[in-house]
Amino acid sequence: MADSDFRAQIKGFSLTTAEILYRLPDHPALLQSYVWQDYDLHPRFPKLLAFLEYWKKNLEGKLFKVTVAHRGLIQPAELKMLAADYRLN
């Protein structure tokens, strides 16, 4: 059986990483960094948005900034045409 991450990539999911900066509840002048990573659908990112909604409802650290990066891992192969054909015996 195929790996679940591979199946997600076939369905159009791409590896998504978000750096979440949030304010510490006891010291709001200080920022803390949290890195979230999962397979998500570009450009709407439903899993990331669901996580951020959960964060706002259940965690005390107020969100300051979210930076998102994503990369589709399955892409068409790059081909180079060669001018010659070499054979080894």
N, CA, C and O atoms as a CHARMM CRD file, in Angstrom:
* protein
*
  356
    1    1 MET  N      0.83900  -1.17900   0.00000 PROA 1      0.00000
    2    1 MET  CA     0.00000   0.00000   0.00000 PROA 1      0.00000
    3    1 MET  C      0.88900   1.25000   0.00000 PROA 1      0.00000
    4    1 MET  O      1.92600   1.28400   0.66200 PROA 1      0.00000
    5    2 ALA  N      0.47400   2.26200  -0.74300 PROA 2      0.00000
    6    2 ALA  CA     1.25400   3.49400  -0.87200 PROA 2      0.00000
    7    2 ALA  C      1.23000   4.30100   0.42700 PROA 2      0.00000
    8    2 ALA  O      0.26100   4.25800   1.18500 PROA 2      0.00000
    9    3 ASP  N      2.30100   5.02400   0.66200 PROA 3      0.00000
   10    3 ASP  CA     2.41500   5.88900   1.82400 PROA 3      0.00000
   11    3 ASP  C      1.34800   6.98900   1.76800 PROA 3      0.00000
   12    3 ASP  O      1.03200   7.48700   0.68700 PROA 3      0.00000
   13    4 SER  N      0.79800   7.36600   2.91100 PROA 4      0.00000
   14    4 SER  CA    -0.27300   8.36900   2.93800 PROA 4      0.00000
   15    4 SER  C      0.21900   9.73500   2.47000 PROA 4      0.00000
   16    4 SER  O     -0.54300  10.48000   1.85400 PROA 4      0.00000
   17    5 ASP  N      1.47400  10.08000   2.74800 PROA 5      0.00000
   18    5 ASP  CA     2.02100  11.34900   2.27300 PROA 5      0.00000
   19    5 ASP  C      2.11200  11.35700   0.75000 PROA 5      0.00000
   20    5 ASP  O      1.80600  12.36600   0.11600 PROA 5      0.00000
   21    6 PHE  N      2.53100  10.23800   0.16100 PROA 6      0.00000
   22    6 PHE  CA     2.61200  10.13800  -1.29600 PROA 6      0.00000
   23    6 PHE  C      1.23300  10.26300  -1.92200 PROA 6      0.00000
   24    6 PHE  O      1.06200  10.95000  -2.92900 PROA 6      0.00000
   25    7 ARG  N      0.24900   9.59900  -1.32500 PROA 7      0.00000
   26    7 ARG  CA    -1.12400   9.69500  -1.85000 PROA 7      0.00000
   27    7 ARG  C     -1.64400  11.12800  -1.77400 PROA 7      0.00000
   28    7 ARG  O     -2.35200  11.57700  -2.67600 PROA 7      0.00000
   29    8 ALA  N     -1.30000  11.85100  -0.70500 PROA 8      0.00000
   30    8 ALA  CA    -1.71000  13.25000  -0.58000 PROA 8      0.00000
   31    8 ALA  C     -1.08700  14.09000  -1.68400 PROA 8      0.00000
   32    8 ALA  O     -1.74700  14.96500  -2.24300 PROA 8      0.00000
   33    9 GLN  N      0.17800  13.83400  -2.00300 PROA 9      0.00000
   34    9 GLN  CA     0.84500  14.59000  -3.05800 PROA 9      0.00000
   35    9 GLN  C      0.20600  14.32700  -4.41600 PROA 9      0.00000
   36    9 GLN  O      0.08200  15.24500  -5.22600 PROA 9      0.00000
   37   10 ILE  N     -0.19300  13.11100  -4.67200 PROA 10     0.00000
   38   10 ILE  CA    -0.87000  12.77600  -5.92800 PROA 10     0.00000
   39   10 ILE  C     -2.18100  13.53900  -6.02800 PROA 10     0.00000
   40   10 ILE  O     -2.58100  13.92400  -7.12700 PROA 10     0.00000
   41   11 LYS  N     -2.85800  13.76700  -4.91400 PROA 11     0.00000
   42   11 LYS  CA    -4.13500  14.49100  -4.90600 PROA 11     0.00000
   43   11 LYS  C     -3.97100  16.00200  -4.96800 PROA 11     0.00000
   44   11 LYS  O     -4.96700  16.72600  -4.93800 PROA 11     0.00000
   45   12 GLY  N     -2.72500  16.50400  -5.05400 PROA 12     0.00000
   46   12 GLY  CA    -2.50500  17.93500  -5.19500 PROA 12     0.00000
   47   12 GLY  C     -2.00900  18.63500  -3.94300 PROA 12     0.00000
   48   12 GLY  O     -1.80000  19.84800  -3.96100 PROA 12     0.00000
   49   13 PHE  N     -1.81900  17.90400  -2.86400 PROA 13     0.00000
   50   13 PHE  CA    -1.30300  18.50900  -1.63900 PROA 13     0.00000
   51   13 PHE  C      0.19300  18.77800  -1.80800 PROA 13     0.00000
   52   13 PHE  O      0.89000  18.03600  -2.49900 PROA 13     0.00000
   53   14 SER  N      0.67200  19.83200  -1.17800 PROA 14     0.00000
   54   14 SER  CA     2.09700  20.13500  -1.21100 PROA 14     0.00000
   55   14 SER  C      2.58400  20.32900   0.21900 PROA 14     0.00000
   56   14 SER  O      1.81200  20.65600   1.12000 PROA 14     0.00000
   57   15 LEU  N      3.87800  20.12000   0.40200 PROA 15     0.00000
   58   15 LEU  CA     4.46200  20.28900   1.72300 PROA 15     0.00000
   59   15 LEU  C      4.41100  21.76600   2.09400 PROA 15     0.00000
   60   15 LEU  O      4.94600  22.61300   1.37800 PROA 15     0.00000
   61   16 THR  N      3.77700  22.06200   3.19500 PROA 16     0.00000
   62   16 THR  CA     3.57700  23.44500   3.63500 PROA 16     0.00000
   63   16 THR  C      4.21500  23.63000   4.99900 PROA 16     0.00000
   64   16 THR  O      4.01300  22.82800   5.91100 PROA 16     0.00000
   65   17 THR  N      4.98800  24.69700   5.12200 PROA 17     0.00000
   66   17 THR  CA     5.63000  25.04000   6.38100 PROA 17     0.00000
   67   17 THR  C      5.22100  26.44200   6.76300 PROA 17     0.00000
   68   17 THR  O      5.26500  27.35300   5.93600 PROA 17     0.00000
   69   18 ALA  N      4.82300  26.62600   8.00800 PROA 18     0.00000
   70   18 ALA  CA     4.43300  27.94600   8.49900 PROA 18     0.00000
   71   18 ALA  C      5.23500  28.25600   9.75500 PROA 18     0.00000
   72   18 ALA  O      5.29200  27.46000  10.69200 PROA 18     0.00000
   73   19 GLU  N      5.85200  29.43300   9.75000 PROA 19     0.00000
   74   19 GLU  CA     6.49000  29.92300  10.96400 PROA 19     0.00000
   75   19 GLU  C      5.49200  30.85900  11.62200 PROA 19     0.00000
   76   19 GLU  O      5.07700  31.85900  11.03700 PROA 19     0.00000
   77   20 ILE  N      5.11600  30.52300  12.83500 PROA 20     0.00000
   78   20 ILE  CA     4.10700  31.29000  13.56900 PROA 20     0.00000
   79   20 ILE  C      4.80300  32.04100  14.69500 PROA 20     0.00000
   80   20 ILE  O      5.39400  31.44000  15.59200 PROA 20     0.00000
   81   21 LEU  N      4.72300  33.36100  14.63100 PROA 21     0.00000
   82   21 LEU  CA     5.23300  34.18200  15.72900 PROA 21     0.00000
   83   21 LEU  C      4.05100  34.57400  16.59800 PROA 21     0.00000
   84   21 LEU  O      3.03400  35.05400  16.09700 PROA 21     0.00000
   85   22 TYR  N      4.18500  34.37000  17.89100 PROA 22     0.00000
   86   22 TYR  CA     3.09200  34.70300  18.79800 PROA 22     0.00000
   87   22 TYR  C      3.65100  35.36500  20.05000 PROA 22     0.00000
   88   22 TYR  O      4.82300  35.20500  20.39200 PROA 22     0.00000
   89   23 ARG  N      2.79400  36.10200  20.71600 PROA 23     0.00000
   90   23 ARG  CA     3.18000  36.80500  21.94000 PROA 23     0.00000
   91   23 ARG  C      3.06100  35.85900  23.12700 PROA 23     0.00000
   92   23 ARG  O      2.10200  35.09300  23.22800 PROA 23     0.00000
   93   24 LEU  N      4.03100  35.91600  24.01300 PROA 24     0.00000
   94   24 LEU  CA     3.97000  35.10000  25.22100 PROA 24     0.00000
   95   24 LEU  C      2.86100  35.63500  26.12700 PROA 24     0.00000
   96   24 LEU  O      2.77700  36.84400  26.34200 PROA 24     0.00000
   97   25 PRO  N      2.01300  34.76000  26.66000 PROA 25     0.00000
   98   25 PRO  CA     0.88500  35.22200  27.48100 PROA 25     0.00000
   99   25 PRO  C      1.31300  36.02500  28.71700 PROA 25     0.00000
  100   25 PRO  O      0.67200  37.01700  29.06100 PROA 25     0.00000
  101   26 ASP  N      2.37800  35.60600  29.37300 PROA 26     0.00000
  102   26 ASP  CA     2.83000  36.28500  30.59600 PROA 26     0.00000
  103   26 ASP  C      3.67400  37.52300  30.31700 PROA 26     0.00000
  104   26 ASP  O      3.79600  38.40700  31.16500 PROA 26     0.00000
  105   27 HSD  N      4.25700  37.57700  29.11700 PROA 27     0.00000
  106   27 HSD  CA     5.12700  38.69300  28.73100 PROA 27     0.00000
  107   27 HSD  C      4.79100  39.10100  27.29900 PROA 27     0.00000
  108   27 HSD  O      5.52700  38.73300  26.38300 PROA 27     0.00000
  109   28 PRO  N      3.71200  39.84400  27.07100 PROA 28     0.00000
  110   28 PRO  CA     3.24800  40.15400  25.71800 PROA 28     0.00000
  111   28 PRO  C      4.24100  40.93300  24.86200 PROA 28     0.00000
  112   28 PRO  O      4.08200  40.98500  23.64200 PROA 28     0.00000
  113   29 ALA  N      5.27000  41.54500  25.47300 PROA 29     0.00000
  114   29 ALA  CA     6.26900  42.27200  24.68300 PROA 29     0.00000
  115   29 ALA  C      7.25500  41.31100  24.00800 PROA 29     0.00000
  116   29 ALA  O      7.98800  41.71300  23.10400 PROA 29     0.00000
  117   30 LEU  N      7.27700  40.03700  24.44400 PROA 30     0.00000
  118   30 LEU  CA     8.19700  39.04900  23.87300 PROA 30     0.00000
  119   30 LEU  C      7.47900  38.17400  22.85300 PROA 30     0.00000
  120   30 LEU  O      6.30600  37.83900  23.01600 PROA 30     0.00000
  121   31 LEU  N      8.20900  37.80700  21.79300 PROA 31     0.00000
  122   31 LEU  CA     7.66700  36.92600  20.76300 PROA 31     0.00000
  123   31 LEU  C      8.33100  35.56400  20.83900 PROA 31     0.00000
  124   31 LEU  O      9.51800  35.45000  21.14500 PROA 31     0.00000
  125   32 GLN  N      7.55500  34.54500  20.55800 PROA 32     0.00000
  126   32 GLN  CA     8.04000  33.16100  20.50600 PROA 32     0.00000
  127   32 GLN  C      7.73500  32.64200  19.10000 PROA 32     0.00000
  128   32 GLN  O      6.76100  33.06300  18.47600 PROA 32     0.00000
  129   33 SER  N      8.56700  31.73000  18.61100 PROA 33     0.00000
  130   33 SER  CA     8.38400  31.16200  17.28100 PROA 33     0.00000
  131   33 SER  C      7.93900  29.71200  17.39000 PROA 33     0.00000
  132   33 SER  O      8.42500  28.96700  18.24100 PROA 33     0.00000
  133   34 TYR  N      7.00200  29.31100  16.51400 PROA 34     0.00000
  134   34 TYR  CA     6.53500  27.93600  16.43800 PROA 34     0.00000
  135   34 TYR  C      6.51600  27.56100  14.95700 PROA 34     0.00000
  136   34 TYR  O      6.04900  28.34700  14.13300 PROA 34     0.00000
  137   35 VAL  N      7.01400  26.37800  14.60800 PROA 35     0.00000
  138   35 VAL  CA     7.01800  25.93400  13.21500 PROA 35     0.00000
  139   35 VAL  C      5.99900  24.81800  13.05200 PROA 35     0.00000
  140   35 VAL  O      6.03800  23.81600  13.76500 PROA 35     0.00000
  141   36 TRP  N      5.08000  25.00500  12.09700 PROA 36     0.00000
  142   36 TRP  CA     4.03900  24.02700  11.77300 PROA 36     0.00000
  143   36 TRP  C      4.33400  23.49100  10.38300 PROA 36     0.00000
  144   36 TRP  O      4.67500  24.26100   9.48500 PROA 36     0.00000
  145   37 GLN  N      4.20900  22.16900  10.18700 PROA 37     0.00000
  146   37 GLN  CA     4.45500  21.59000   8.87000 PROA 37     0.00000
  147   37 GLN  C      3.50500  20.43900   8.63000 PROA 37     0.00000
  148   37 GLN  O      3.31900  19.57500   9.48800 PROA 37     0.00000
  149   38 ASP  N      2.89400  20.43700   7.43000 PROA 38     0.00000
  150   38 ASP  CA     1.96900  19.37200   7.04700 PROA 38     0.00000
  151   38 ASP  C      1.76300  19.46000   5.53700 PROA 38     0.00000
  152   38 ASP  O      2.23200  20.40000   4.89500 PROA 38     0.00000
  153   39 TYR  N      1.07000  18.49000   4.98000 PROA 39     0.00000
  154   39 TYR  CA     0.68400  18.55800   3.56900 PROA 39     0.00000
  155   39 TYR  C     -0.63400  19.29100   3.48500 PROA 39     0.00000
  156   39 TYR  O     -1.58700  18.94300   4.18200 PROA 39     0.00000
  157   40 ASP  N     -0.69900  20.31400   2.62900 PROA 40     0.00000
  158   40 ASP  CA    -1.88100  21.15800   2.54400 PROA 40     0.00000
  159   40 ASP  C     -2.11100  21.57100   1.09400 PROA 40     0.00000
  160   40 ASP  O     -1.21600  21.44200   0.25900 PROA 40     0.00000
  161   41 LEU  N     -3.29800  22.06100   0.79900 PROA 41     0.00000
  162   41 LEU  CA    -3.65900  22.47300  -0.56000 PROA 41     0.00000
  163   41 LEU  C     -3.36300  23.95000  -0.77300 PROA 41     0.00000
  164   41 LEU  O     -3.90000  24.80800  -0.07300 PROA 41     0.00000
  165   42 HSD  N     -2.51500  24.23500  -1.73200 PROA 42     0.00000
  166   42 HSD  CA    -2.20000  25.61700  -2.11600 PROA 42     0.00000
  167   42 HSD  C     -3.32300  26.10300  -3.02400 PROA 42     0.00000
  168   42 HSD  O     -3.76500  25.28000  -3.82600 PROA 42     0.00000
  169   43 PRO  N     -3.82900  27.29300  -3.00900 PROA 43     0.00000
  170   43 PRO  CA    -3.41300  28.46300  -2.26200 PROA 43     0.00000
  171   43 PRO  C     -4.28700  28.73800  -1.04500 PROA 43     0.00000
  172   43 PRO  O     -4.03900  29.70600  -0.32600 PROA 43     0.00000
  173   44 ARG  N     -5.28900  27.92600  -0.79500 PROA 44     0.00000
  174   44 ARG  CA    -6.22100  28.22700   0.31100 PROA 44     0.00000
  175   44 ARG  C     -5.75600  27.71000   1.66600 PROA 44     0.00000
  176   44 ARG  O     -6.15200  28.26000   2.69300 PROA 44     0.00000
  177   45 PHE  N     -4.94000  26.68500   1.69800 PROA 45     0.00000
  178   45 PHE  CA    -4.36000  26.11500   2.91000 PROA 45     0.00000
  179   45 PHE  C     -5.41100  25.82000   3.98800 PROA 45     0.00000
  180   45 PHE  O     -5.35500  26.40600   5.06800 PROA 45     0.00000
  181   46 PRO  N     -6.36600  24.92300   3.71400 PROA 46     0.00000
  182   46 PRO  CA    -7.42500  24.65000   4.69900 PROA 46     0.00000
  183   46 PRO  C     -6.92000  24.04300   6.00800 PROA 46     0.00000
  184   46 PRO  O     -7.45300  24.36700   7.06900 PROA 46     0.00000
  185   47 LYS  N     -5.91100  23.17400   5.96600 PROA 47     0.00000
  186   47 LYS  CA    -5.39300  22.57600   7.21300 PROA 47     0.00000
  187   47 LYS  C     -4.71700  23.63200   8.07900 PROA 47     0.00000
  188   47 LYS  O     -4.90600  23.65600   9.29500 PROA 47     0.00000
  189   48 LEU  N     -3.93600  24.50000   7.45900 PROA 48     0.00000
  190   48 LEU  CA    -3.25900  25.55200   8.20900 PROA 48     0.00000
  191   48 LEU  C     -4.27300  26.50500   8.81900 PROA 48     0.00000
  192   48 LEU  O     -4.13600  26.88500   9.98100 PROA 48     0.00000
  193   49 LEU  N     -5.28300  26.89600   8.06200 PROA 49     0.00000
  194   49 LEU  CA    -6.30100  27.80600   8.58600 PROA 49     0.00000
  195   49 LEU  C     -7.07100  27.16700   9.73800 PROA 49     0.00000
  196   49 LEU  O     -7.40100  27.83900  10.71500 PROA 49     0.00000
  197   50 ALA  N     -7.35700  25.87100   9.62500 PROA 50     0.00000
  198   50 ALA  CA    -8.03700  25.16900  10.72600 PROA 50     0.00000
  199   50 ALA  C     -7.15000  25.15000  11.97300 PROA 50     0.00000
  200   50 ALA  O     -7.64200  25.32300  13.08800 PROA 50     0.00000
  201   51 PHE  N     -5.85100  24.94100  11.78500 PROA 51     0.00000
  202   51 PHE  CA    -4.92700  24.95600  12.92100 PROA 51     0.00000
  203   51 PHE  C     -4.88700  26.33900  13.56500 PROA 51     0.00000
  204   51 PHE  O     -4.90200  26.45400  14.79000 PROA 51     0.00000
  205   52 LEU  N     -4.83500  27.38900  12.74300 PROA 52     0.00000
  206   52 LEU  CA    -4.78900  28.74300  13.29800 PROA 52     0.00000
  207   52 LEU  C     -6.08500  29.10300  14.02700 PROA 52     0.00000
  208   52 LEU  O     -6.05200  29.81000  15.03400 PROA 52     0.00000
  209   53 GLU  N     -7.21300  28.62800  13.53100 PROA 53     0.00000
  210   53 GLU  CA    -8.49000  28.84100  14.23800 PROA 53     0.00000
  211   53 GLU  C     -8.47400  28.13000  15.58500 PROA 53     0.00000
  212   53 GLU  O     -8.90800  28.68300  16.59400 PROA 53     0.00000
  213   54 TYR  N     -7.96900  26.89800  15.59200 PROA 54     0.00000
  214   54 TYR  CA    -7.83900  26.16100  16.85200 PROA 54     0.00000
  215   54 TYR  C     -6.94900  26.94000  17.81800 PROA 54     0.00000
  216   54 TYR  O     -7.26400  27.06500  19.00200 PROA 54     0.00000
  217   55 TRP  N     -5.83200  27.46500  17.30000 PROA 55     0.00000
  218   55 TRP  CA    -4.89400  28.24500  18.11700 PROA 55     0.00000
  219   55 TRP  C     -5.61000  29.42300  18.76900 PROA 55     0.00000
  220   55 TRP  O     -5.50500  29.62800  19.97800 PROA 55     0.00000
  221   56 LYS  N     -6.34200  30.20000  17.95900 PROA 56     0.00000
  222   56 LYS  CA    -7.01000  31.39800  18.47800 PROA 56     0.00000
  223   56 LYS  C     -8.06100  31.06700  19.54000 PROA 56     0.00000
  224   56 LYS  O     -8.25100  31.82600  20.49000 PROA 56     0.00000
  225   57 LYS  N     -8.74300  29.92900  19.37500 PROA 57     0.00000
  226   57 LYS  CA    -9.80600  29.56000  20.31200 PROA 57     0.00000
  227   57 LYS  C     -9.27700  28.91400  21.59200 PROA 57     0.00000
  228   57 LYS  O     -9.87000  29.09400  22.65500 PROA 57     0.00000
  229   58 ASN  N     -8.17400  28.16400  21.51200 PROA 58     0.00000
  230   58 ASN  CA    -7.77200  27.32700  22.63400 PROA 58     0.00000
  231   58 ASN  C     -6.44200  27.68000  23.29500 PROA 58     0.00000
  232   58 ASN  O     -6.16400  27.20500  24.39600 PROA 58     0.00000
  233   59 LEU  N     -5.62700  28.49000  22.65800 PROA 59     0.00000
  234   59 LEU  CA    -4.32100  28.81300  23.23600 PROA 59     0.00000
  235   59 LEU  C     -4.26700  30.28300  23.63200 PROA 59     0.00000
  236   59 LEU  O     -4.94300  31.12200  23.03600 PROA 59     0.00000
  237   60 GLU  N     -3.47100  30.58200  24.62600 PROA 60     0.00000
  238   60 GLU  CA    -3.42600  31.93500  25.16000 PROA 60     0.00000
  239   60 GLU  C     -2.51200  32.87500  24.38700 PROA 60     0.00000
  240   60 GLU  O     -2.72700  34.08600  24.41900 PROA 60     0.00000
  241   61 GLY  N     -1.50100  32.36000  23.69400 PROA 61     0.00000
  242   61 GLY  CA    -0.55800  33.21000  22.98300 PROA 61     0.00000
  243   61 GLY  C     -1.20000  33.85800  21.76800 PROA 61     0.00000
  244   61 GLY  O     -1.62500  33.16400  20.84400 PROA 61     0.00000
  245   62 LYS  N     -1.27300  35.18200  21.76400 PROA 62     0.00000
  246   62 LYS  CA    -1.89500  35.91000  20.66300 PROA 62     0.00000
  247   62 LYS  C     -0.98100  35.88000  19.43700 PROA 62     0.00000
  248   62 LYS  O      0.21600  36.14900  19.54000 PROA 62     0.00000
  249   63 LEU  N     -1.56000  35.54800  18.26700 PROA 63     0.00000
  250   63 LEU  CA    -0.78900  35.47600  17.03500 PROA 63     0.00000
  251   63 LEU  C     -0.27400  36.85800  16.64700 PROA 63     0.00000
  252   63 LEU  O     -0.99200  37.85300  16.74200 PROA 63     0.00000
  253   64 PHE  N      0.98400  36.90100  16.20700 PROA 64     0.00000
  254   64 PHE  CA     1.59600  38.14800  15.76900 PROA 64     0.00000
  255   64 PHE  C      1.82000  38.13700  14.26200 PROA 64     0.00000
  256   64 PHE  O      1.45700  39.09000  13.57200 PROA 64     0.00000
  257   65 LYS  N      2.42100  37.05300  13.74500 PROA 65     0.00000
  258   65 LYS  CA     2.74400  36.97600  12.32600 PROA 65     0.00000
  259   65 LYS  C      2.84200  35.51600  11.91000 PROA 65     0.00000
  260   65 LYS  O      3.35800  34.68600  12.65900 PROA 65     0.00000
  261   66 VAL  N      2.34400  35.20100  10.70800 PROA 66     0.00000
  262   66 VAL  CA     2.44300  33.85200  10.15900 PROA 66     0.00000
  263   66 VAL  C      3.09400  33.96500   8.78000 PROA 66     0.00000
  264   66 VAL  O      2.59800  34.68000   7.90900 PROA 66     0.00000
  265   67 THR  N      4.20200  33.25800   8.59000 PROA 67     0.00000
  266   67 THR  CA     4.89000  33.21700   7.30300 PROA 67     0.00000
  267   67 THR  C      4.74700  31.80900   6.74400 PROA 67     0.00000
  268   67 THR  O      5.06500  30.83100   7.42000 PROA 67     0.00000
  269   68 VAL  N      4.26400  31.70700   5.49800 PROA 68     0.00000
  270   68 VAL  CA     3.96200  30.41200   4.90200 PROA 68     0.00000
  271   68 VAL  C      4.87300  30.16300   3.70100 PROA 68     0.00000
  272   68 VAL  O      5.10300  31.05400   2.88300 PROA 68     0.00000
  273   69 ALA  N      5.38300  28.94100   3.61300 PROA 69     0.00000
  274   69 ALA  CA     6.13900  28.48700   2.45100 PROA 69     0.00000
  275   69 ALA  C      5.60300  27.11800   2.06200 PROA 69     0.00000
  276   69 ALA  O      5.25800  26.31000   2.92300 PROA 69     0.00000
  277   70 HSD  N      5.53500  26.86500   0.76200 PROA 70     0.00000
  278   70 HSD  CA     5.08100  25.53900   0.34000 PROA 70     0.00000
  279   70 HSD  C      5.87500  25.11500  -0.88400 PROA 70     0.00000
  280   70 HSD  O      6.42800  25.94200  -1.60800 PROA 70     0.00000
  281   71 ARG  N      5.91500  23.82500  -1.09300 PROA 71     0.00000
  282   71 ARG  CA     6.65800  23.28000  -2.22100 PROA 71     0.00000
  283   71 ARG  C      5.99800  21.99800  -2.66600 PROA 71     0.00000
  284   71 ARG  O      5.85100  21.06100  -1.88100 PROA 71     0.00000
  285   72 GLY  N      5.59900  21.95200  -3.92600 PROA 72     0.00000
  286   72 GLY  CA     5.09200  20.71600  -4.49700 PROA 72     0.00000
  287   72 GLY  C      6.26100  19.77500  -4.74300 PROA 72     0.00000
  288   72 GLY  O      7.18700  20.12900  -5.47300 PROA 72     0.00000
  289   73 LEU  N      6.24300  18.61000  -4.16600 PROA 73     0.00000
  290   73 LEU  CA     7.37300  17.70200  -4.27400 PROA 73     0.00000
  291   73 LEU  C      7.33600  16.85700  -5.53500 PROA 73     0.00000
  292   73 LEU  O      8.38500  16.45900  -6.04000 PROA 73     0.00000
  293   74 ILE  N      6.14500  16.57700  -6.05300 PROA 74     0.00000
  294   74 ILE  CA     6.03900  15.79000  -7.26900 PROA 74     0.00000
  295   74 ILE  C      5.86600  16.76300  -8.42400 PROA 74     0.00000
  296   74 ILE  O      4.87400  17.48700  -8.50000 PROA 74     0.00000
  297   75 GLN  N      6.84600  16.76900  -9.32000 PROA 75     0.00000
  298   75 GLN  CA     6.83500  17.67800 -10.45200 PROA 75     0.00000
  299   75 GLN  C      7.26200  16.91800 -11.69700 PROA 75     0.00000
  300   75 GLN  O      7.84100  15.83500 -11.60600 PROA 75     0.00000
  301   76 PRO  N      6.97400  17.49000 -12.85700 PROA 76     0.00000
  302   76 PRO  CA     7.47200  16.84400 -14.07500 PROA 76     0.00000
  303   76 PRO  C      8.99600  16.79900 -14.06700 PROA 76     0.00000
  304   76 PRO  O      9.65300  17.72200 -13.58400 PROA 76     0.00000
  305   77 ALA  N      9.53500  15.74400 -14.59400 PROA 77     0.00000
  306   77 ALA  CA    10.98600  15.60000 -14.62500 PROA 77     0.00000
  307   77 ALA  C     11.59000  16.56800 -15.64200 PROA 77     0.00000
  308   77 ALA  O     10.97600  16.88000 -16.66200 PROA 77     0.00000
  309   78 GLU  N     12.76500  17.02100 -15.35400 PROA 78     0.00000
  310   78 GLU  CA    13.48800  17.86200 -16.29800 PROA 78     0.00000
  311   78 GLU  C     14.29000  16.95000 -17.21700 PROA 78     0.00000
  312   78 GLU  O     15.03400  16.08500 -16.75700 PROA 78     0.00000
  313   79 LEU  N     14.13000  17.15200 -18.51100 PROA 79     0.00000
  314   79 LEU  CA    14.83000  16.32400 -19.48800 PROA 79     0.00000
  315   79 LEU  C     15.78500  17.18800 -20.28900 PROA 79     0.00000
  316   79 LEU  O     15.48700  18.33700 -20.61400 PROA 79     0.00000
  317   80 LYS  N     16.93500  16.61700 -20.60100 PROA 80     0.00000
  318   80 LYS  CA    17.89500  17.26400 -21.48700 PROA 80     0.00000
  319   80 LYS  C     18.11800  16.34400 -22.66300 PROA 80     0.00000
  320   80 LYS  O     18.36600  15.15100 -22.49300 PROA 80     0.00000
  321   81 MET  N     18.03000  16.89900 -23.85200 PROA 81     0.00000
  322   81 MET  CA    18.30400  16.11600 -25.04600 PROA 81     0.00000
  323   81 MET  C     19.81400  16.10500 -25.27700 PROA 81     0.00000
  324   81 MET  O     20.47500  17.14100 -25.21200 PROA 81     0.00000
  325   82 LEU  N     20.34000  14.91900 -25.54700 PROA 82     0.00000
  326   82 LEU  CA    21.76800  14.77800 -25.80600 PROA 82     0.00000
  327   82 LEU  C     21.99800  14.72800 -27.30800 PROA 82     0.00000
  328   82 LEU  O     21.15400  14.23600 -28.05700 PROA 82     0.00000
  329   83 ALA  N     23.12600  15.23200 -27.73600 PROA 83     0.00000
  330   83 ALA  CA    23.45000  15.25200 -29.15900 PROA 83     0.00000
  331   83 ALA  C     23.99900  13.90500 -29.62500 PROA 83     0.00000
  332   83 ALA  O     24.06100  13.65600 -30.82900 PROA 83     0.00000
  333   84 ALA  N     24.39600  13.03600 -28.70600 PROA 84     0.00000
  334   84 ALA  CA    24.99100  11.76900 -29.10900 PROA 84     0.00000
  335   84 ALA  C     24.43600  10.64000 -28.25600 PROA 84     0.00000
  336   84 ALA  O     23.89300  10.85800 -27.17300 PROA 84     0.00000
  337   85 ASP  N     24.58400   9.45000 -28.76600 PROA 85     0.00000
  338   85 ASP  CA    24.15700   8.25200 -28.05400 PROA 85     0.00000
  339   85 ASP  C     25.37500   7.40200 -27.81200 PROA 85     0.00000
  340   85 ASP  O     26.04400   7.02900 -28.77500 PROA 85     0.00000
  341   86 TYR  N     25.70400   7.07200 -26.57100 PROA 86     0.00000
  342   86 TYR  CA    26.87700   6.29200 -26.23700 PROA 86     0.00000
  343   86 TYR  C     26.44300   4.92500 -25.74800 PROA 86     0.00000
  344   86 TYR  O     25.47700   4.79700 -24.99600 PROA 86     0.00000
  345   87 ARG  N     27.16200   3.91400 -26.17900 PROA 87     0.00000
  346   87 ARG  CA    26.87800   2.54500 -25.75600 PROA 87     0.00000
  347   87 ARG  C     28.14200   1.91500 -25.18700 PROA 87     0.00000
  348   87 ARG  O     29.23400   2.08000 -25.73000 PROA 87     0.00000
  349   88 LEU  N     27.97400   1.19900 -24.09900 PROA 88     0.00000
  350   88 LEU  CA    29.08800   0.45300 -23.50600 PROA 88     0.00000
  351   88 LEU  C     28.82600  -1.02600 -23.67200 PROA 88     0.00000
  352   88 LEU  O     27.71400  -1.50600 -23.45500 PROA 88     0.00000
  353   89 ASN  N     29.87700  -1.74800 -24.06500 PROA 89     0.00000
  354   89 ASN  CA    29.73800  -3.20200 -24.23500 PROA 89     0.00000
  355   89 ASN  C     30.06600  -3.91600 -22.95900 PROA 89     0.00000
  356   89 ASN  O     30.00500  -5.14400 -22.90600 PROA 89     0.00000
